Amino acid sequence: MPIADDFAIDSSGNVRHVAGTTVYPVLDLHAWLQDLADNAEGAGNDLWSILLANPSKLDGPRDAAVASRLNLIPNVNIDDDAAKYINFGSVKQSNGDVLYSGLKTLGGIVAASPMYVVQNGAKLTKYWADGHIQIMVKARTGGALIDSGLVRVFSRKWGQTYSDFETNLSAGGENPAAMSTSIDTNILLSEGAAAALSSKVAITIGDTTQDLGNGNGGKLYKGTITLSSGCTVQEAYQYLQYITREASTSTINSEPGWRYRALNSAYTPNSAAPFGSFAGGKWFVAQGWWVTGVLPAESQAYQLVAHDGSIQAPPNTVGITIGNLVSGDRVLVARSSGGVIVANEFTLNGSHALNATTINVSTSIGADRPSAGVVRINGKRYTYTSRTSSAFTLAAPGLTEALSTGAPVFVPYIDGVASGATMSSPSFNYVSTFDALARVRNGSGGSPIVPFETTLQVGASGASANAVRTSDV
């Protein structure tokens, strides 16, 4: 049989590969050994015969359609080199102290996607061609499983999505590893151009509590990705894919980039992109990473996942603009209901003394109010320099009168005198669409107008309107 041309067995039972490149199923090895075992005497390189013990036994029937589990008697053995030319099953030897198990990848991949196998933290030396693999891997030696019998198959080629799969070889037989790769259309750079981005993308490991400004407060992250020098989020994505490709020489959180999968062992890794996938012009950053230095124009082009697993989307920052103004126009824009300003959005919580600068209200202020601006308290106009979820901090000198609990409070988005052709609100986070009323008045000076009033719908893009200037002379 053909296997006899490529393998030899001496009288001590050492089965060795001696020629050829053909890979034979475990069943062929068994059939060859059984064929030798019924010979009258050994000859040539095949020194086995009926005079010696039976060299091999199958666990199960001799079925070419089923991956074979082959047991060799104590003296009969293969070595690591011989195992390279045997597949579709497993070989157990030395009273079970040594086990070579089958490993086969399957699934939809880009043609000739390279595969590498990691066992006990190290890459196995490749001897297989690119594309799906069907090999045997030593899973037990000296009576002990190597890394509990676990191996992980990776495919990480530049320009493709990545894939990895862990499988357990301890039971022998042939064990599947499901792989999936595709062309990554978000990779636009060459490897050299991606490598050059190391000056624009920095990685820092360590706990950091950060507030994205989306109303969810501070959240814990386990590492920081810092972008600089005009780096876009898509460039950052490409650089981070570069440092986790098969040929990577980078170290991430004390782990080689080529096997880095997640920042924390409790996180679910993203097999296709260890630092998070890029899709539809948006970077979905992997769990635990805080990103800073994002360009203002890309403020909505990424999404984070905090250490606690909560999705953190950056706030959509919007504003309101009123145009066709002249210097001296008095402009007011505030929330409305039924065409009427809502002057009691909030009420004072407790009594407040004259000159008080901390103003507590009874309900949540909400992220869709400016972080600093104007607040009307009992109808009077004040400037606030900051706010929390339930309090405003007023600029000095604070309240101009003592007030009792329940006094009405509201936040105008624009409340002042125009100094030019337009007037805009401070930026604020879009939470949901609301109605607002805009008023423009100028009753004296060189440009008196009939008071202008209009309603606005403030949505995800903010809102704007132009005043109609009807002369009042």
Residue, then its C-alpha position, 0 to 999 in steps of 0.5 A: m500500500p502507498i503508505a509503506d513507501d513513506f513510513a517505516i517501522d523498526s523492530s523496536g516499534n518506532v514508526r517514522h516518516v521516511a519519504g514523500t509529502t502525502v498526508y494519510p488518514v489514521l485509518d491508513l496507518h492502522a491498516w498498514l500496521q495490521d498488514l505488517a502484523d500478519n506477515a510471516e516475518g519482518a523485512g526491509n524497513d518494516l520489521w514487524s510480523i506475526l511473531l510480535a505483538n499486535p501493534s495497533k487497535l482501533d477504538g471503534p469500527r474500521d470505517a473510512a467515513v469516521a475519524s479514527r481513534l488509534n491505540l498503539i501498543p506500548n513499544v509502538n510509537i510515532d514522533d512529532d515529525a511522523a504526526k505531520y503526515i497523519n490526520f483524520g483521527s488521533v493516535k494514543q501511545s505509551n499506555g496513553d501517556v502520549l496523545y496526538s489528537g486531530l484538529k480540523t478547521l471549518g467554516g466560511i473563509v477567504a480562500a487561503s486564509p492563513m491559520y496558526v495554532v496557539q498551544n500553551g501560549a505559544k505558536l506551533t511551528k507551521y508545516w501546513a499550507d494556508g487555508h483550512i487545516q486538518i492536522m494532528v497536534k500533540a495534546r498529552t505528553g509524559g502522562a499529562l495534558i498540555d494546557s488541559g488539552l486546549v488549543r486555539v486556532f487563529s486567522r489574522k491576515w492584514g486586510q481580512t477580518y480576524s477569527d479564532f476558536e478554542t477547542n479541546l483535544s483531550a478526548g482524541g478523535e478529530n476536533p473541529a474549530a469553526m473559523s470565519t474570515s472575510i475581506d475587511t473593506n475598512i482596511l484602506l492602508s498598507e501595512g507600512a502606512a498602518a505601522a506609521l500611525s504608532s505616533k498618533v495612537a497610544i495605548t495605556i493600561g490602567d483603571t480610569t473613571q470617565d464621564l462621556g457627558n451622555g447623562n450616565g455619569g462616570k464609568l470605569y474603564k480598564g484602559t485608554i486609547t489616545l488619538s492625536s495629530g488629527c488621527t481619525v477613528q478609522e485610522a485608529y481602527q486600522y492601526l489596532q488591527y495592525i498590532t494584532r495581526e499574525a506578524s505582530t511584534s507588539t505587546i498589549n497588556s503584557e500579551p503578544g499582539w498576535r494572541y491578544r483578544a480582550l482587555n479583561s478575562a471577564y469580557t466577551p472578545n470580538s474575534a473579528a477585531p480585538f479592539g472593536s469592529f468598524a462598520g457604517g463609518k462608526w467604530f464600535v470599541a471593544q469593552g473596557w477601552w476609554v477613547t480620547g482625542v476624537l476629532p470634533a467632526e467625529s464626535q458621533a463616529y464611535q461607541l464605547v462599552a464600559h467595564d460594567g458592560s453598559i453601552q456608552a454612546p457619545p452625546n449628540t451635541v446640538g444648538i439653536t440659532i436665531g438669524n436675521l437679527v440686528s444689534g440690540d434685538r432682545v432674543l428669548v428661546a425657551r421650551s414651550s407647550g401649546g405655544v406657551i413658554v413653560a416657565n415652571e420646568f422645575t421648582l425650588n427644593g427648599s428655601h433659598a437665602l439672599n445671595a445663595t449661589t447653589i440653587n436646588v430644584s426638585t426634579s432632574i435637570g436633564a442632560d439636554r440643558p446647557s452645562a452653563g447658561v441662563v436660568r430664570i428663577n421666579g421670573k428673574r434672569y440669572t447666569y449659572t456657571s455649572r449644574t448637576s442633576s438637581a442643582f444650579t451654581l449661580a455666578a456671584p452675587g447669587l440670588t437677589e432675593a430670598l425665595s421659598t420652596g416651590a418657586p418656578v424655575f426654567v432654563p432659556y436656551i437663548d436669553g440676551v441681547a444680540s450683538g450681530a446678525t445671529m445669536s446661538s444657544p450654548s451647545f447641549n445634548y440631544v435627548s429627545t425632540f421638543d418644542a420651543l418658542a422664539r421671541v425677538r423684540n426691538g422696541s426702540g432705537g433705530s430698528p424697532i420691529v413688530p414683535f416676532e414670535t415663532t415655534l421651533q421643533v428642536g431635534a437631533s440636528g438642533a434648530s434654527a429660524n430667521a426673525v421676520r423684521t416688520s418695521d414698527v414705525 
